[in-house]
């Protein structure tokens, strides 16, 4: 099981995301504050 978390570099919110949300965040920015996001802001956890 793989879980991906996005941590916003600006508002520091951490959100669990799926592949579709990941694409949306890379395209449109943080869902909370709309700050630009990059691959480095996603953390993948394997359980
Ligand atoms: Zn944010």
mmCIF file of the protein (N, C-alpha, C, O) and its ligand, coordinates in Angstrom:
data_MODEL
# 
_entry.id   MODEL 
# 
loop_
_entity.id 
_entity.type 
_entity.pdbx_number_of_molecules 
1 polymer     1 
2 non-polymer 1 
# 
_entity_poly.entity_id                      1 
_entity_poly.type                           'polypeptide(L)' 
_entity_poly.nstd_linkage                   no 
_entity_poly.nstd_monomer                   no 
_entity_poly.pdbx_seq_one_letter_code       
;(UNK)(UNK)(UNK)(UNK)(UNK)(UNK)(UNK)(UNK)(UNK)(UNK)(UNK)(UNK)(UNK)(UNK)(UNK)(UNK)
(UNK)(UNK)(UNK)(UNK)(UNK)(UNK)(UNK)(UNK)(UNK)(UNK)(UNK)(UNK)(UNK)(UNK)(UNK)(UNK)
(UNK)(UNK)(UNK)(UNK)(UNK)(UNK)(UNK)(UNK)(UNK)(UNK)(UNK)(UNK)(UNK)(UNK)(UNK)
;
_entity_poly.pdbx_seq_one_letter_code_can   XXXXXXXXXXXXXXXXXXXXXXXXXXXXXXXXXXXXXXXXXXXXXXX 
_entity_poly.pdbx_strand_id                 A 
# 
loop_
_entity_poly_seq.entity_id 
_entity_poly_seq.num 
_entity_poly_seq.mon_id 
_entity_poly_seq.hetero 
1 1  UNK n 
1 2  UNK n 
1 3  UNK n 
1 4  UNK n 
1 5  UNK n 
1 6  UNK n 
1 7  UNK n 
1 8  UNK n 
1 9  UNK n 
1 10 UNK n 
1 11 UNK n 
1 12 UNK n 
1 13 UNK n 
1 14 UNK n 
1 15 UNK n 
1 16 UNK n 
1 17 UNK n 
1 18 UNK n 
1 19 UNK n 
1 20 UNK n 
1 21 UNK n 
1 22 UNK n 
1 23 UNK n 
1 24 UNK n 
1 25 UNK n 
1 26 UNK n 
1 27 UNK n 
1 28 UNK n 
1 29 UNK n 
1 30 UNK n 
1 31 UNK n 
1 32 UNK n 
1 33 UNK n 
1 34 UNK n 
1 35 UNK n 
1 36 UNK n 
1 37 UNK n 
1 38 UNK n 
1 39 UNK n 
1 40 UNK n 
1 41 UNK n 
1 42 UNK n 
1 43 UNK n 
1 44 UNK n 
1 45 UNK n 
1 46 UNK n 
1 47 UNK n 
# 
loop_
_struct_asym.id 
_struct_asym.entity_id 
A 1 
B 2 
# 
loop_
_chem_comp.id 
_chem_comp.type 
_chem_comp.mon_nstd_flag 
UNK 'L-peptide linking' . 
ZN  non-polymer         . 
# 
_pdbx_entity_nonpoly.entity_id   2 
_pdbx_entity_nonpoly.name        ? 
_pdbx_entity_nonpoly.comp_id     ZN 
# 
_pdbx_nonpoly_scheme.asym_id         B 
_pdbx_nonpoly_scheme.entity_id       2 
_pdbx_nonpoly_scheme.mon_id          ZN 
_pdbx_nonpoly_scheme.ndb_seq_num     1 
_pdbx_nonpoly_scheme.pdb_seq_num     101 
_pdbx_nonpoly_scheme.auth_seq_num    101 
_pdbx_nonpoly_scheme.pdb_mon_id      ZN 
_pdbx_nonpoly_scheme.auth_mon_id     ZN 
_pdbx_nonpoly_scheme.pdb_strand_id   A 
_pdbx_nonpoly_scheme.pdb_ins_code    . 
# 
loop_
_atom_site.group_PDB 
_atom_site.id 
_atom_site.type_symbol 
_atom_site.label_atom_id 
_atom_site.label_alt_id 
_atom_site.label_comp_id 
_atom_site.label_asym_id 
_atom_site.label_entity_id 
_atom_site.label_seq_id 
_atom_site.pdbx_PDB_ins_code 
_atom_site.Cartn_x 
_atom_site.Cartn_y 
_atom_site.Cartn_z 
_atom_site.occupancy 
_atom_site.B_iso_or_equiv 
_atom_site.pdbx_formal_charge 
_atom_site.auth_seq_id 
_atom_site.auth_comp_id 
_atom_site.auth_asym_id 
_atom_site.auth_atom_id 
_atom_site.pdbx_PDB_model_num 
ATOM   1   N  N  . UNK A 1 1  ? 0.854  -1.196 0.000   1.00 0.00 ? 1   UNK A N  1 
ATOM   2   C  CA . UNK A 1 1  ? 0.000  0.000  0.000   1.00 0.00 ? 1   UNK A CA 1 
ATOM   3   C  C  . UNK A 1 1  ? 0.884  1.238  0.000   1.00 0.00 ? 1   UNK A C  1 
ATOM   4   O  O  . UNK A 1 1  ? 1.742  1.403  0.867   1.00 0.00 ? 1   UNK A O  1 
ATOM   5   N  N  . UNK A 1 2  ? 0.668  2.093  -0.967  1.00 0.00 ? 2   UNK A N  1 
ATOM   6   C  CA . UNK A 1 2  ? 1.445  3.318  -1.070  1.00 0.00 ? 2   UNK A CA 1 
ATOM   7   C  C  . UNK A 1 2  ? 0.550  4.525  -0.800  1.00 0.00 ? 2   UNK A C  1 
ATOM   8   O  O  . UNK A 1 2  ? -0.536 4.651  -1.365  1.00 0.00 ? 2   UNK A O  1 
ATOM   9   N  N  . UNK A 1 3  ? 1.018  5.388  0.055   1.00 0.00 ? 3   UNK A N  1 
ATOM   10  C  CA . UNK A 1 3  ? 0.275  6.597  0.382   1.00 0.00 ? 3   UNK A CA 1 
ATOM   11  C  C  . UNK A 1 3  ? 1.123  7.801  0.005   1.00 0.00 ? 3   UNK A C  1 
ATOM   12  O  O  . UNK A 1 3  ? 2.328  7.832  0.255   1.00 0.00 ? 3   UNK A O  1 
ATOM   13  N  N  . UNK A 1 4  ? 0.479  8.790  -0.600  1.00 0.00 ? 4   UNK A N  1 
ATOM   14  C  CA . UNK A 1 4  ? 1.185  10.015 -0.967  1.00 0.00 ? 4   UNK A CA 1 
ATOM   15  C  C  . UNK A 1 4  ? 0.612  11.175 -0.165  1.00 0.00 ? 4   UNK A C  1 
ATOM   16  O  O  . UNK A 1 4  ? -0.601 11.374 -0.104  1.00 0.00 ? 4   UNK A O  1 
ATOM   17  N  N  . UNK A 1 5  ? 1.507  11.930 0.443   1.00 0.00 ? 5   UNK A N  1 
ATOM   18  C  CA . UNK A 1 5  ? 1.104  13.123 1.172   1.00 0.00 ? 5   UNK A CA 1 
ATOM   19  C  C  . UNK A 1 5  ? 1.724  14.353 0.520   1.00 0.00 ? 5   UNK A C  1 
ATOM   20  O  O  . UNK A 1 5  ? 2.893  14.357 0.134   1.00 0.00 ? 5   UNK A O  1 
ATOM   21  N  N  . UNK A 1 6  ? 0.921  15.373 0.414   1.00 0.00 ? 6   UNK A N  1 
ATOM   22  C  CA . UNK A 1 6  ? 1.400  16.663 -0.071  1.00 0.00 ? 6   UNK A CA 1 
ATOM   23  C  C  . UNK A 1 6  ? 1.555  17.589 1.133   1.00 0.00 ? 6   UNK A C  1 
ATOM   24  O  O  . UNK A 1 6  ? 0.631  17.740 1.933   1.00 0.00 ? 6   UNK A O  1 
ATOM   25  N  N  . UNK A 1 7  ? 2.719  18.202 1.254   1.00 0.00 ? 7   UNK A N  1 
ATOM   26  C  CA . UNK A 1 7  ? 2.906  19.221 2.290   1.00 0.00 ? 7   UNK A CA 1 
ATOM   27  C  C  . UNK A 1 7  ? 3.167  20.550 1.610   1.00 0.00 ? 7   UNK A C  1 
ATOM   28  O  O  . UNK A 1 7  ? 4.153  20.705 0.890   1.00 0.00 ? 7   UNK A O  1 
ATOM   29  N  N  . UNK A 1 8  ? 2.297  21.492 1.835   1.00 0.00 ? 8   UNK A N  1 
ATOM   30  C  CA . UNK A 1 8  ? 2.410  22.796 1.191   1.00 0.00 ? 8   UNK A CA 1 
ATOM   31  C  C  . UNK A 1 8  ? 3.619  23.556 1.726   1.00 0.00 ? 8   UNK A C  1 
ATOM   32  O  O  . UNK A 1 8  ? 3.794  23.651 2.941   1.00 0.00 ? 8   UNK A O  1 
ATOM   33  N  N  . UNK A 1 9  ? 4.455  24.098 0.842   1.00 0.00 ? 9   UNK A N  1 
ATOM   34  C  CA . UNK A 1 9  ? 5.627  24.858 1.278   1.00 0.00 ? 9   UNK A CA 1 
ATOM   35  C  C  . UNK A 1 9  ? 5.243  26.216 1.849   1.00 0.00 ? 9   UNK A C  1 
ATOM   36  O  O  . UNK A 1 9  ? 6.057  26.862 2.510   1.00 0.00 ? 9   UNK A O  1 
ATOM   37  N  N  . UNK A 1 10 ? 4.040  26.646 1.607   1.00 0.00 ? 10  UNK A N  1 
ATOM   38  C  CA . UNK A 1 10 ? 3.614  27.978 2.019   1.00 0.00 ? 10  UNK A CA 1 
ATOM   39  C  C  . UNK A 1 10 ? 2.775  27.935 3.302   1.00 0.00 ? 10  UNK A C  1 
ATOM   40  O  O  . UNK A 1 10 ? 3.155  28.522 4.315   1.00 0.00 ? 10  UNK A O  1 
ATOM   41  N  N  . UNK A 1 11 ? 1.616  27.230 3.254   1.00 0.00 ? 11  UNK A N  1 
ATOM   42  C  CA . UNK A 1 11 ? 0.730  27.199 4.431   1.00 0.00 ? 11  UNK A CA 1 
ATOM   43  C  C  . UNK A 1 11 ? 1.017  26.001 5.329   1.00 0.00 ? 11  UNK A C  1 
ATOM   44  O  O  . UNK A 1 11 ? 0.462  25.905 6.424   1.00 0.00 ? 11  UNK A O  1 
ATOM   45  N  N  . UNK A 1 12 ? 1.887  25.075 4.877   1.00 0.00 ? 12  UNK A N  1 
ATOM   46  C  CA . UNK A 1 12 ? 2.340  23.927 5.662   1.00 0.00 ? 12  UNK A CA 1 
ATOM   47  C  C  . UNK A 1 12 ? 1.235  22.932 6.021   1.00 0.00 ? 12  UNK A C  1 
ATOM   48  O  O  . UNK A 1 12 ? 1.396  22.130 6.940   1.00 0.00 ? 12  UNK A O  1 
ATOM   49  N  N  . UNK A 1 13 ? 0.137  22.982 5.312   1.00 0.00 ? 13  UNK A N  1 
ATOM   50  C  CA . UNK A 1 13 ? -0.889 21.960 5.458   1.00 0.00 ? 13  UNK A CA 1 
ATOM   51  C  C  . UNK A 1 13 ? -0.374 20.660 4.851   1.00 0.00 ? 13  UNK A C  1 
ATOM   52  O  O  . UNK A 1 13 ? 0.278  20.674 3.807   1.00 0.00 ? 13  UNK A O  1 
ATOM   53  N  N  . UNK A 1 14 ? -0.667 19.540 5.502   1.00 0.00 ? 14  UNK A N  1 
ATOM   54  C  CA . UNK A 1 14 ? -0.343 18.236 4.940   1.00 0.00 ? 14  UNK A CA 1 
ATOM   55  C  C  . UNK A 1 14 ? -1.636 17.520 4.589   1.00 0.00 ? 14  UNK A C  1 
ATOM   56  O  O  . UNK A 1 14 ? -2.539 17.384 5.414   1.00 0.00 ? 14  UNK A O  1 
ATOM   57  N  N  . UNK A 1 15 ? -1.701 17.061 3.335   1.00 0.00 ? 15  UNK A N  1 
ATOM   58  C  CA . UNK A 1 15 ? -2.924 16.467 2.818   1.00 0.00 ? 15  UNK A CA 1 
ATOM   59  C  C  . UNK A 1 15 ? -2.584 15.131 2.157   1.00 0.00 ? 15  UNK A C  1 
ATOM   60  O  O  . UNK A 1 15 ? -1.628 15.044 1.387   1.00 0.00 ? 15  UNK A O  1 
ATOM   61  N  N  . UNK A 1 16 ? -3.367 14.090 2.456   1.00 0.00 ? 16  UNK A N  1 
ATOM   62  C  CA . UNK A 1 16 ? -3.204 12.821 1.753   1.00 0.00 ? 16  UNK A CA 1 
ATOM   63  C  C  . UNK A 1 16 ? -3.850 12.947 0.383   1.00 0.00 ? 16  UNK A C  1 
ATOM   64  O  O  . UNK A 1 16 ? -4.991 13.395 0.265   1.00 0.00 ? 16  UNK A O  1 
ATOM   65  N  N  . UNK A 1 17 ? -3.113 12.547 -0.658  1.00 0.00 ? 17  UNK A N  1 
ATOM   66  C  CA . UNK A 1 17 ? -3.615 12.725 -2.021  1.00 0.00 ? 17  UNK A CA 1 
ATOM   67  C  C  . UNK A 1 17 ? -3.559 11.417 -2.801  1.00 0.00 ? 17  UNK A C  1 
ATOM   68  O  O  . UNK A 1 17 ? -2.736 10.547 -2.518  1.00 0.00 ? 17  UNK A O  1 
ATOM   69  N  N  . UNK A 1 18 ? -4.449 11.292 -3.788  1.00 0.00 ? 18  UNK A N  1 
ATOM   70  C  CA . UNK A 1 18 ? -4.359 10.198 -4.757  1.00 0.00 ? 18  UNK A CA 1 
ATOM   71  C  C  . UNK A 1 18 ? -3.716 10.740 -6.041  1.00 0.00 ? 18  UNK A C  1 
ATOM   72  O  O  . UNK A 1 18 ? -3.352 11.914 -6.105  1.00 0.00 ? 18  UNK A O  1 
ATOM   73  N  N  . UNK A 1 19 ? -3.579 9.897  -7.045  1.00 0.00 ? 19  UNK A N  1 
ATOM   74  C  CA . UNK A 1 19 ? -2.886 10.315 -8.271  1.00 0.00 ? 19  UNK A CA 1 
ATOM   75  C  C  . UNK A 1 19 ? -3.565 11.511 -8.944  1.00 0.00 ? 19  UNK A C  1 
ATOM   76  O  O  . UNK A 1 19 ? -2.895 12.423 -9.429  1.00 0.00 ? 19  UNK A O  1 
ATOM   77  N  N  . UNK A 1 20 ? -4.892 11.496 -8.969  1.00 0.00 ? 20  UNK A N  1 
ATOM   78  C  CA . UNK A 1 20 ? -5.618 12.584 -9.620  1.00 0.00 ? 20  UNK A CA 1 
ATOM   79  C  C  . UNK A 1 20 ? -5.415 13.897 -8.875  1.00 0.00 ? 20  UNK A C  1 
ATOM   80  O  O  . UNK A 1 20 ? -5.217 14.946 -9.488  1.00 0.00 ? 20  UNK A O  1 
ATOM   81  N  N  . UNK A 1 21 ? -5.466 13.828 -7.537  1.00 0.00 ? 21  UNK A N  1 
ATOM   82  C  CA . UNK A 1 21 ? -5.255 15.040 -6.740  1.00 0.00 ? 21  UNK A CA 1 
ATOM   83  C  C  . UNK A 1 21 ? -3.831 15.548 -6.901  1.00 0.00 ? 21  UNK A C  1 
ATOM   84  O  O  . UNK A 1 21 ? -3.589 16.754 -6.950  1.00 0.00 ? 21  UNK A O  1 
ATOM   85  N  N  . UNK A 1 22 ? -2.892 14.612 -6.985  1.00 0.00 ? 22  UNK A N  1 
ATOM   86  C  CA . UNK A 1 22 ? -1.485 14.996 -7.179  1.00 0.00 ? 22  UNK A CA 1 
ATOM   87  C  C  . UNK A 1 22 ? -1.315 15.796 -8.475  1.00 0.00 ? 22  UNK A C  1 
ATOM   88  O  O  . UNK A 1 22 ? -0.660 16.838 -8.498  1.00 0.00 ? 22  UNK A O  1 
ATOM   89  N  N  . UNK A 1 23 ? -1.917 15.288 -9.544  1.00 0.00 ? 23  UNK A N  1 
ATOM   90  C  CA . UNK A 1 23 ? -1.848 15.992 -10.826 1.00 0.00 ? 23  UNK A CA 1 
ATOM   91  C  C  . UNK A 1 23 ? -2.488 17.378 -10.719 1.00 0.00 ? 23  UNK A C  1 
ATOM   92  O  O  . UNK A 1 23 ? -1.963 18.359 -11.245 1.00 0.00 ? 23  UNK A O  1 
ATOM   93  N  N  . UNK A 1 24 ? -3.624 17.440 -10.033 1.00 0.00 ? 24  UNK A N  1 
ATOM   94  C  CA . UNK A 1 24 ? -4.335 18.712 -9.884  1.00 0.00 ? 24  UNK A CA 1 
ATOM   95  C  C  . UNK A 1 24 ? -3.497 19.713 -9.110  1.00 0.00 ? 24  UNK A C  1 
ATOM   96  O  O  . UNK A 1 24 ? -3.425 20.886 -9.474  1.00 0.00 ? 24  UNK A O  1 
ATOM   97  N  N  . UNK A 1 25 ? -2.856 19.241 -8.031  1.00 0.00 ? 25  UNK A N  1 
ATOM   98  C  CA . UNK A 1 25 ? -2.036 20.142 -7.213  1.00 0.00 ? 25  UNK A CA 1 
ATOM   99  C  C  . UNK A 1 25 ? -0.819 20.624 -7.991  1.00 0.00 ? 25  UNK A C  1 
ATOM   100 O  O  . UNK A 1 25 ? -0.451 21.795 -7.896  1.00 0.00 ? 25  UNK A O  1 
ATOM   101 N  N  . UNK A 1 26 ? -0.189 19.739 -8.759  1.00 0.00 ? 26  UNK A N  1 
ATOM   102 C  CA . UNK A 1 26 ? 0.964  20.147 -9.578  1.00 0.00 ? 26  UNK A CA 1 
ATOM   103 C  C  . UNK A 1 26 ? 0.545  21.185 -10.614 1.00 0.00 ? 26  UNK A C  1 
ATOM   104 O  O  . UNK A 1 26 ? 1.313  22.079 -10.967 1.00 0.00 ? 26  UNK A O  1 
ATOM   105 N  N  . UNK A 1 27 ? -0.690 21.046 -11.090 1.00 0.00 ? 27  UNK A N  1 
ATOM   106 C  CA . UNK A 1 27 ? -1.186 21.933 -12.141 1.00 0.00 ? 27  UNK A CA 1 
ATOM   107 C  C  . UNK A 1 27 ? -1.715 23.243 -11.570 1.00 0.00 ? 27  UNK A C  1 
ATOM   108 O  O  . UNK A 1 27 ? -1.436 24.318 -12.102 1.00 0.00 ? 27  UNK A O  1 
ATOM   109 N  N  . UNK A 1 28 ? -2.481 23.149 -10.486 1.00 0.00 ? 28  UNK A N  1 
ATOM   110 C  CA . UNK A 1 28 ? -3.222 24.313 -9.987  1.00 0.00 ? 28  UNK A CA 1 
ATOM   111 C  C  . UNK A 1 28 ? -2.689 24.851 -8.663  1.00 0.00 ? 28  UNK A C  1 
ATOM   112 O  O  . UNK A 1 28 ? -3.097 25.928 -8.230  1.00 0.00 ? 28  UNK A O  1 
ATOM   113 N  N  . UNK A 1 29 ? -1.788 24.120 -8.014  1.00 0.00 ? 29  UNK A N  1 
ATOM   114 C  CA . UNK A 1 29 ? -1.226 24.592 -6.747  1.00 0.00 ? 29  UNK A CA 1 
ATOM   115 C  C  . UNK A 1 29 ? -1.963 24.029 -5.545  1.00 0.00 ? 29  UNK A C  1 
ATOM   116 O  O  . UNK A 1 29 ? -2.881 23.220 -5.680  1.00 0.00 ? 29  UNK A O  1 
ATOM   117 N  N  . UNK A 1 30 ? -1.545 24.471 -4.371  1.00 0.00 ? 30  UNK A N  1 
ATOM   118 C  CA . UNK A 1 30 ? -2.106 24.006 -3.108  1.00 0.00 ? 30  UNK A CA 1 
ATOM   119 C  C  . UNK A 1 30 ? -3.619 24.232 -3.069  1.00 0.00 ? 30  UNK A C  1 
ATOM   120 O  O  . UNK A 1 30 ? -4.083 25.327 -3.386  1.00 0.00 ? 30  UNK A O  1 
ATOM   121 N  N  . UNK A 1 31 ? -4.398 23.208 -2.683  1.00 0.00 ? 31  UNK A N  1 
ATOM   122 C  CA . UNK A 1 31 ? -5.855 23.378 -2.607  1.00 0.00 ? 31  UNK A CA 1 
ATOM   123 C  C  . UNK A 1 31 ? -6.286 24.317 -1.488  1.00 0.00 ? 31  UNK A C  1 
ATOM   124 O  O  . UNK A 1 31 ? -7.416 24.805 -1.483  1.00 0.00 ? 31  UNK A O  1 
ATOM   125 N  N  . UNK A 1 32 ? -5.399 24.567 -0.554  1.00 0.00 ? 32  UNK A N  1 
ATOM   126 C  CA . UNK A 1 32 ? -5.735 25.447 0.572   1.00 0.00 ? 32  UNK A CA 1 
ATOM   127 C  C  . UNK A 1 32 ? -5.424 26.903 0.235   1.00 0.00 ? 32  UNK A C  1 
ATOM   128 O  O  . UNK A 1 32 ? -6.273 27.777 0.407   1.00 0.00 ? 32  UNK A O  1 
ATOM   129 N  N  . UNK A 1 33 ? -4.193 27.166 -0.250  1.00 0.00 ? 33  UNK A N  1 
ATOM   130 C  CA . UNK A 1 33 ? -3.767 28.561 -0.427  1.00 0.00 ? 33  UNK A CA 1 
ATOM   131 C  C  . UNK A 1 33 ? -3.334 28.876 -1.858  1.00 0.00 ? 33  UNK A C  1 
ATOM   132 O  O  . UNK A 1 33 ? -2.969 30.013 -2.156  1.00 0.00 ? 33  UNK A O  1 
ATOM   133 N  N  . UNK A 1 34 ? -3.373 27.868 -2.757  1.00 0.00 ? 34  UNK A N  1 
ATOM   134 C  CA . UNK A 1 34 ? -3.030 28.004 -4.182  1.00 0.00 ? 34  UNK A CA 1 
ATOM   135 C  C  . UNK A 1 34 ? -1.550 28.301 -4.437  1.00 0.00 ? 34  UNK A C  1 
ATOM   136 O  O  . UNK A 1 34 ? -1.199 28.696 -5.549  1.00 0.00 ? 34  UNK A O  1 
ATOM   137 N  N  . UNK A 1 35 ? -0.680 28.124 -3.455  1.00 0.00 ? 35  UNK A N  1 
ATOM   138 C  CA . UNK A 1 35 ? 0.758  28.272 -3.679  1.00 0.00 ? 35  UNK A CA 1 
ATOM   139 C  C  . UNK A 1 35 ? 1.225  27.225 -4.693  1.00 0.00 ? 35  UNK A C  1 
ATOM   140 O  O  . UNK A 1 35 ? 0.711  26.107 -4.709  1.00 0.00 ? 35  UNK A O  1 
ATOM   141 N  N  . UNK A 1 36 ? 2.190  27.580 -5.533  1.00 0.00 ? 36  UNK A N  1 
ATOM   142 C  CA . UNK A 1 36 ? 2.719  26.649 -6.520  1.00 0.00 ? 36  UNK A CA 1 
ATOM   143 C  C  . UNK A 1 36 ? 3.367  25.451 -5.834  1.00 0.00 ? 36  UNK A C  1 
ATOM   144 O  O  . UNK A 1 36 ? 4.053  25.597 -4.823  1.00 0.00 ? 36  UNK A O  1 
ATOM   145 N  N  . UNK A 1 37 ? 3.140  24.263 -6.397  1.00 0.00 ? 37  UNK A N  1 
ATOM   146 C  CA . UNK A 1 37 ? 3.686  23.035 -5.815  1.00 0.00 ? 37  UNK A CA 1 
ATOM   147 C  C  . UNK A 1 37 ? 4.575  22.334 -6.830  1.00 0.00 ? 37  UNK A C  1 
ATOM   148 O  O  . UNK A 1 37 ? 4.380  22.469 -8.038  1.00 0.00 ? 37  UNK A O  1 
ATOM   149 N  N  . UNK A 1 38 ? 5.558  21.579 -6.328  1.00 0.00 ? 38  UNK A N  1 
ATOM   150 C  CA . UNK A 1 38 ? 6.464  20.807 -7.178  1.00 0.00 ? 38  UNK A CA 1 
ATOM   151 C  C  . UNK A 1 38 ? 6.551  19.384 -6.649  1.00 0.00 ? 38  UNK A C  1 
ATOM   152 O  O  . UNK A 1 38 ? 6.054  19.077 -5.565  1.00 0.00 ? 38  UNK A O  1 
ATOM   153 N  N  . UNK A 1 39 ? 7.196  18.517 -7.437  1.00 0.00 ? 39  UNK A N  1 
ATOM   154 C  CA . UNK A 1 39 ? 7.345  17.106 -7.045  1.00 0.00 ? 39  UNK A CA 1 
ATOM   155 C  C  . UNK A 1 39 ? 7.956  16.972 -5.645  1.00 0.00 ? 39  UNK A C  1 
ATOM   156 O  O  . UNK A 1 39 ? 7.594  16.068 -4.892  1.00 0.00 ? 39  UNK A O  1 
ATOM   157 N  N  . UNK A 1 40 ? 8.876  17.867 -5.301  1.00 0.00 ? 40  UNK A N  1 
ATOM   158 C  CA . UNK A 1 40 ? 9.578  17.751 -4.020  1.00 0.00 ? 40  UNK A CA 1 
ATOM   159 C  C  . UNK A 1 40 ? 8.658  17.950 -2.814  1.00 0.00 ? 40  UNK A C  1 
ATOM   160 O  O  . UNK A 1 40 ? 9.045  17.645 -1.686  1.00 0.00 ? 40  UNK A O  1 
ATOM   161 N  N  . UNK A 1 41 ? 7.456  18.454 -3.040  1.00 0.00 ? 41  UNK A N  1 
ATOM   162 C  CA . UNK A 1 41 ? 6.528  18.684 -1.940  1.00 0.00 ? 41  UNK A CA 1 
ATOM   163 C  C  . UNK A 1 41 ? 5.620  17.478 -1.668  1.00 0.00 ? 41  UNK A C  1 
ATOM   164 O  O  . UNK A 1 41 ? 4.750  17.524 -0.798  1.00 0.00 ? 41  UNK A O  1 
ATOM   165 N  N  . UNK A 1 42 ? 5.841  16.401 -2.430  1.00 0.00 ? 42  UNK A N  1 
ATOM   166 C  CA . UNK A 1 42 ? 5.079  15.176 -2.224  1.00 0.00 ? 42  UNK A CA 1 
ATOM   167 C  C  . UNK A 1 42 ? 5.973  14.134 -1.563  1.00 0.00 ? 42  UNK A C  1 
ATOM   168 O  O  . UNK A 1 42 ? 7.126  13.953 -1.954  1.00 0.00 ? 42  UNK A O  1 
ATOM   169 N  N  . UNK A 1 43 ? 5.435  13.458 -0.565  1.00 0.00 ? 43  UNK A N  1 
ATOM   170 C  CA . UNK A 1 43 ? 6.166  12.394 0.119   1.00 0.00 ? 43  UNK A CA 1 
ATOM   171 C  C  . UNK A 1 43 ? 5.411  11.081 -0.050  1.00 0.00 ? 43  UNK A C  1 
ATOM   172 O  O  . UNK A 1 43 ? 4.214  11.003 0.228   1.00 0.00 ? 43  UNK A O  1 
ATOM   173 N  N  . UNK A 1 44 ? 6.114  10.057 -0.505  1.00 0.00 ? 44  UNK A N  1 
ATOM   174 C  CA . UNK A 1 44 ? 5.503  8.752  -0.718  1.00 0.00 ? 44  UNK A CA 1 
ATOM   175 C  C  . UNK A 1 44 ? 5.878  7.824  0.448   1.00 0.00 ? 44  UNK A C  1 
ATOM   176 O  O  . UNK A 1 44 ? 7.052  7.661  0.783   1.00 0.00 ? 44  UNK A O  1 
ATOM   177 N  N  . UNK A 1 45 ? 4.864  7.233  1.042   1.00 0.00 ? 45  UNK A N  1 
ATOM   178 C  CA . UNK A 1 45 ? 5.073  6.303  2.142   1.00 0.00 ? 45  UNK A CA 1 
ATOM   179 C  C  . UNK A 1 45 ? 4.573  4.926  1.733   1.00 0.00 ? 45  UNK A C  1 
ATOM   180 O  O  . UNK A 1 45 ? 3.428  4.773  1.307   1.00 0.00 ? 45  UNK A O  1 
ATOM   181 N  N  . UNK A 1 46 ? 5.437  3.926  1.864   1.00 0.00 ? 46  UNK A N  1 
ATOM   182 C  CA . UNK A 1 46 ? 5.039  2.551  1.561   1.00 0.00 ? 46  UNK A CA 1 
ATOM   183 C  C  . UNK A 1 46 ? 4.754  1.829  2.875   1.00 0.00 ? 46  UNK A C  1 
ATOM   184 O  O  . UNK A 1 46 ? 5.568  1.845  3.798   1.00 0.00 ? 46  UNK A O  1 
ATOM   185 N  N  . UNK A 1 47 ? 3.599  1.206  2.942   1.00 0.00 ? 47  UNK A N  1 
ATOM   186 C  CA . UNK A 1 47 ? 3.228  0.522  4.177   1.00 0.00 ? 47  UNK A CA 1 
ATOM   187 C  C  . UNK A 1 47 ? 3.092  -0.968 3.926   1.00 0.00 ? 47  UNK A C  1 
ATOM   188 O  O  . UNK A 1 47 ? 2.783  -1.724 4.848   1.00 0.00 ? 47  UNK A O  1 
HETATM 189 ZN ZN . ZN  B 2 .  ? -0.894 25.950 0.896   1.00 0.00 ? 101 ZN  A ZN 1 
# 
